[in-house]
Amino acid sequence: RYVDPDGRYSRSSAVEYAHKWAHSRNPNYVMAKFLFAMKNPWDCANFVSQSLNAGGIETRNDWFNDKGNFNFWGQRTDKSFSINWTTANGLVSWLRKQDAIYNGESLIRSGKEFTNDLLSSIKQTKIGDIIGWSKSDDGKEVHHVGIVTKIEGGKIYYDAHTTDRKLQELKLNGDKSIVIIHIMLLLFHNLMIQLDFC
């Protein structure tokens, strides 16, 4: 995992990780192993969290994935991952509360607003930002997430799991809105840890 000594979020490292694992599962993460073994495809937030972590965002007591133990039936025998790491809405809600990570968001609505919203959001969006798809017009609750991996020609592209995607063009896919969570380049939390301020 890459952590910049200056506490910066490495967008390129997050994207490199996403590309590497876009069509497979990293066996070092509990949820991925568990879901793959049970043939359960819901892995979008786990994948995005791994990518954020690869970009230098440190795990915390409310956002983590540790190796855990499972019994014969696939039930957890200890707490090995947080809901904020493994669920789409949990991850987006958690990011919105992280002052040292969250750098605002862009809303892309369906209908006639879509093109204008998309063009406006491209100005603020960077690779390594997080995408959430929502059934509501306001994008407050999301059911699926991906990571921005390319911006080119007035289009945003992303990588995601559940249905594995690599460099997929951003579309609503039948949803009412998309929210793009912008990630800060300088991670103040990491800097404070390195300077022993917290």
N, C-alpha and C positions, 0 to 999 in steps of 0.2 A: 504494500500500500504506500502511496506517495503522500508525504506530508511536507510541505514547503517549510523550511526553517524560519521564514519570515511570516508564517501563518496565512499564506495566501491559498485560496481555493484554486486548484489547478483544473481548469475547465478541460484542457486537453487530456489530462490523466483520467478524468471522469468519463470522457467520451471514448478514449482508448479502451477503457475497461468495458464500457457498454458494447462497443463493437466486438470485442473479444468474446463476450458471453451472450451476444444477442440471440444466437440459435442453439445455445446449450446452457447447462446449469453448472455453477461453480460448486464442487462437492464440499468445499470448506464452510459452507453456510447451511445451518441446520434446516431452516425452512425449505430451502431448495431441495435438499436431500429427501426430506420428509414428503414434500409434494410430489416429487418425481416418483418416489417409491409407491405412493398411493394413486398415481396417475391423475392427480388433481392439478389442473392447469393454472390455478390462481396464484401467480407468482410476480405480478407487476410491481407491487410496492417493495418486495424483497429485492428485486433486481435493481430498481431505482435507488434504494437505500445503499446497496452495495456500491453502485456507481458514485454516489455522493461521498461515501466513505473512501473510495479509491481516489477521489479528488482532494482529499485532505480533511473532510469534516469528521471530527473525532466522535466516537460513540459517547453516549451519556447514560445516566441511570434510567432515563425514560425513552431512549432510542438506542437499541443494541440488538445484536444477534451473536450469541455465544454458542459454542458446541454444547449440546445437551444430551440427555439420555432418553431413549424411547423404549417402551416395552414391546413385546411381541405384536401387540395390536396397533402399534403406531401411536400410542398415547404418550404425551410428555410426562416424564417422571420428575422433572425439575423445570424451573422457569428459564427457558433458553432464548427467548426473543420477546421483544416488546411489540405491542399492538401498533405503536407508531412506526415501527420498522416494517411491519408485515401487512398493513392494510392501507389502501389508497387514501381513504378519507382521514385515517389516523396520521399518515405521513404528512399530508397537506396541512391539516390542522396544526400539527406539531411545528412544521416549518413556519407557519404564520406567527407563531408565538416566540420564535427565536430571534431576538433583536440583533444578535451577532451574526446571523445568517440571512435572514429575510430582508430583501431589498425591494419590496413592493411586488405588485402583480399586474398583469394585463388580462382583460376579459375579452374574449372573442365570442360574440353572440351569433345565433343562427339567423336565417332570414336575410333581409336586405342589408342588415348591419355587418354581415360576415366579412365582406371584402374590405370595407373601411376599417373594421376592428383589426383584421389581420395585418393590413398595411401599417396601421398605427403601432401594433404590438411589435412588429419586426424591428422598429427603431430602437426599442428597449431590450429586446430579447437577445441573449447570447447563448452559444453552445454551453451545455452544462446546466442550463435552467431546467425547471421541472414543469411538465404539462399535466393537467388534470382534466378529465372529461366529466361533465355534469349533466344530470337530467333536468336541472333547474336553470332558469334564465340568469340568475345571479352568480352561479359558479361557486356558491358557498360550500356545498357538499359534493364531493367527487366519488366516482365509483371505479375509476381506472386512472393509472398514471404512466408516464413515459418520460424520457429525458431528451432534450433538444440536442441533436448531434450534427446538424448542418443548417446553415441559412444561406440560401443562394437564389438569385433570380426572383426575388419577391416571394419566396416560399420557405417554409420551415419544415425541417425533416427531423424525425425522431427514431429512437430505438425503444423497444418495450418487450415485455414478456406477457404471458397469458396466451395470446396468439403472438408468437415470436415475430418481431419486426426489427429490421435494420434499415436505416435511411428511408423510412416510410414518410411520404408527404403527409403533412398535418391536415386532417379533415375532421368534420364533426361526427361522422359515423352514426348519424341518427340522434345525436345528443342535442340538447338545447344550448349548451355553451361549453367553452373551453377556457380554463384559467391557466396562465403561465406564471409560475412562481419564480421571481428573479432572485438569484443567489448572489450575495456580496462576494466581491473578489478578495477582500481582506477579512479573514475570520478572526474577529476580536477575541473570541473565546480561546482559540488556539494560542494567540499571542499572550493572553493573560496567564495561561498555564505555563508557557515557556518562560515567562518573566516572574513566575511565582507570586502573582498578584491575587490568585484565587486558589 
